[in-house]
Amino acid sequence: MDLDDTLVALADETRRSILQRLAAGEARVTEIAAPYDISLNSVSKHIRILERAGLVRRRIAGRDHFLSLDPGPMDDVAAWIQRERAAWAARLDRLEAALHAEDAIEAAKKSSRKPASKPRRKP
């Protein structure tokens, strides 16, 4: 499945709540639509977006359409996020090391510029 389709599908609160409901088990489209204060047609559009992303599977039995969750695309998103997090963590670690090295160089320069203390005169 396409990562962009999955992220678009997950970007909407209604679609995320549909996925939460389907996490509890298979349900008819009409059961999914019942709690929403929008038309069945609008819910169907949300479901089509979820299907396009591969997050929802449809099973037809006579006139009934049953939906079920397919978490595979979410696993793909989670894996992508983990790879990106690791790459950024490595970049930030290198940046932090470079900044610490720069700070150490500046501190060394400042300490070498300090004038030597003058000997004290005896009275």
C-alpha positions in Angstrom: 0.0 0.0 0.0 1.0 3.6 -0.4 2.3 5.4 2.6 0.7 8.7 1.5 -2.8 7.1 1.2 -2.4 5.7 4.7 -1.3 9.0 6.2 -4.2 10.8 4.5 -6.6 8.2 5.8 -5.3 8.5 9.4 -5.3 12.3 9.2 -9.1 12.5 9.7 -10.7 12.1 13.2 -13.8 10.4 11.8 -11.7 7.8 9.9 -9.6 7.2 13.0 -12.7 6.6 15.1 -14.0 4.2 12.4 -10.7 2.3 12.7 -11.0 2.2 16.5 -14.5 0.7 16.2 -13.2 -1.9 13.7 -10.4 -2.8 16.1 -13.1 -4.3 18.3 -14.2 -6.6 15.4 -16.0 -6.8 12.1 -19.1 -4.6 11.7 -21.8 -3.7 9.1 -21.4 -0.4 7.3 -24.7 0.7 8.9 -23.4 -0.1 12.4 -20.3 2.0 11.6 -22.4 4.9 10.4 -24.9 4.9 13.3 -23.0 7.0 15.8 -22.1 9.8 13.3 -24.3 12.8 12.7 -23.5 12.7 9.0 -25.2 11.0 6.1 -24.5 7.4 5.2 -23.1 8.7 1.9 -20.5 10.7 3.8 -19.5 7.8 6.0 -19.2 5.7 2.9 -16.7 8.2 1.5 -14.6 7.9 4.6 -14.8 4.1 4.3 -13.6 4.3 0.7 -10.6 6.3 1.7 -9.8 3.7 4.4 -10.2 0.9 1.8 -8.0 2.8 -0.7 -5.3 2.9 2.0 -5.8 -0.8 2.7 -6.8 -0.2 6.3 -10.3 -1.7 5.9 -11.5 -4.8 4.1 -15.0 -5.3 2.9 -16.9 -8.6 2.9 -20.3 -8.8 1.1 -22.9 -11.3 2.3 -26.1 -10.8 0.4 -27.1 -7.1 0.9 -24.9 -6.7 3.9 -21.5 -5.2 3.7 -19.1 -6.1 6.6 -16.0 -4.2 7.3 -12.9 -5.3 9.1 -9.6 -3.7 10.1 -6.4 -4.5 8.3 -3.6 -3.1 10.5 -0.8 -3.9 8.0 -0.6 -0.3 6.5 -0.3 1.1 10.1 2.6 -1.3 10.6 4.2 0.1 7.5 3.7 3.7 8.8 5.1 2.7 12.2 8.2 1.2 10.6 8.7 4.3 8.4 8.4 6.5 11.5 10.9 4.4 13.4 13.4 4.5 10.5 13.0 8.3 10.3 13.3 8.7 14.1 16.5 6.7 14.1 18.0 8.7 11.2 17.1 12.0 12.9 18.4 10.8 16.2 21.8 9.9 14.6 21.9 13.4 12.8 21.1 15.2 16.1 23.7 13.1 18.0 26.3 14.2 15.4 25.2 17.8 15.7 25.4 17.7 19.5 28.9 16.2 19.3 30.0 18.9 16.9 28.5 21.7 19.1 30.3 20.2 22.2 33.6 20.1 20.2 33.1 23.7 19.1 32.4 24.8 22.7 35.5 23.0 23.9 37.6 24.8 21.2 36.2 28.1 22.3 36.8 27.4 25.9 40.4 26.4 25.1 40.9 29.6 23.2 39.6 31.8 26.0 41.8 30.1 28.6 44.9 30.6 26.5 44.1 34.3 26.1 44.0 35.0 29.9 46.9 37.1 31.0 49.3 35.6 33.4 48.9 36.8 36.9 51.4 39.4 38.0 53.8 38.5 40.7 53.0 40.1 44.0 55.3 42.8 45.3 56.8 42.4 48.7 56.3 45.4 51.1 
